């Protein structure tokens, strides 16, 4: 089933408390080489037909206006899988 994948991450200059907590837990469990963790969102938009260029444009517009909060998040990737 074809899908468009939208990846969203917290803005670089904002704190990521969930990522910080996971990084601390990983370090406590012996993973000292991990210095930071950032946790974001992956949204999959599934289609019952082939994905068109218009679908990609629509996904990009929706990612910026509806799927993410542009005050605290960045859309970092929009890709398709067939």
C-alpha positions as CSV (number, residue, x, y, z in Angstrom):
1,X,0.0,0.0,0.0
2,X,1.6,3.3,-1.0
3,X,2.2,5.8,1.7
4,X,3.6,9.3,2.3
5,X,5.7,9.6,5.4
6,X,6.0,12.9,7.3
7,X,8.7,13.2,9.9
8,X,8.5,16.0,12.4
9,X,11.0,17.0,15.1
10,X,11.1,19.5,17.9
11,X,12.9,22.7,16.9
12,X,16.7,22.5,17.6
13,X,16.7,25.5,19.9
14,X,13.9,24.1,22.1
15,X,14.3,21.7,25.0
16,X,13.1,18.1,24.4
17,X,12.3,16.8,27.9
18,X,11.2,13.4,26.6
19,X,14.4,13.0,24.7
20,X,16.5,14.1,27.7
21,X,14.7,11.6,29.9
22,X,15.4,8.8,27.4
23,X,19.0,9.8,27.0
24,X,19.5,9.8,30.7
25,X,17.9,6.3,31.0
26,X,20.1,5.0,28.2
27,X,23.2,6.4,29.8
28,X,22.3,4.9,33.2
29,X,21.8,1.5,31.5
30,X,25.4,1.5,30.2
31,X,25.1,3.3,26.9
32,X,27.6,6.0,27.8
33,X,28.4,6.8,24.2
34,X,24.9,8.3,23.6
35,X,25.1,12.0,24.3
36,X,21.6,13.1,23.3
37,X,18.3,11.9,22.1
38,X,15.6,13.9,20.3
39,X,12.1,12.4,20.0
40,X,9.8,13.4,17.1
41,X,6.8,12.2,15.2
42,X,6.4,10.0,12.2
43,X,3.0,10.3,10.4
44,X,2.1,7.8,7.6
45,X,-0.6,8.8,5.1
46,X,-1.8,5.6,3.3
47,X,-3.3,5.6,-0.2
48,X,-5.3,3.0,-2.1
49,X,-3.8,4.2,-5.4
50,X,-0.4,5.4,-6.7
51,X,0.8,8.6,-5.1
52,X,0.9,11.6,-7.4
53,X,2.9,14.8,-7.4
54,X,-0.2,16.6,-6.3
55,X,-0.5,14.2,-3.3
56,X,3.1,15.1,-2.3
57,X,2.3,18.8,-2.6
58,X,-0.8,18.4,-0.5
59,X,1.1,16.4,2.1
60,X,3.7,19.2,2.3
61,X,1.0,21.8,2.8
62,X,-0.8,19.8,5.4
63,X,2.4,19.0,7.2
64,X,3.2,22.6,7.6
65,X,-0.3,23.8,8.5
66,X,-2.0,20.9,10.2
67,X,0.2,18.0,11.2
68,X,2.9,20.1,12.9
69,X,3.0,23.0,15.3
70,X,5.4,25.4,13.5
71,X,6.1,27.3,16.8
72,X,7.8,24.3,18.4
73,X,8.3,21.8,15.6
74,X,10.0,21.5,12.2
75,X,8.9,19.2,9.3
76,X,12.2,17.5,8.5
77,X,11.2,15.1,5.8
78,X,8.4,14.1,3.5
79,X,8.9,10.9,1.5
80,X,6.9,8.3,-0.3
81,X,7.0,4.5,-0.2
82,X,5.4,2.5,-2.9
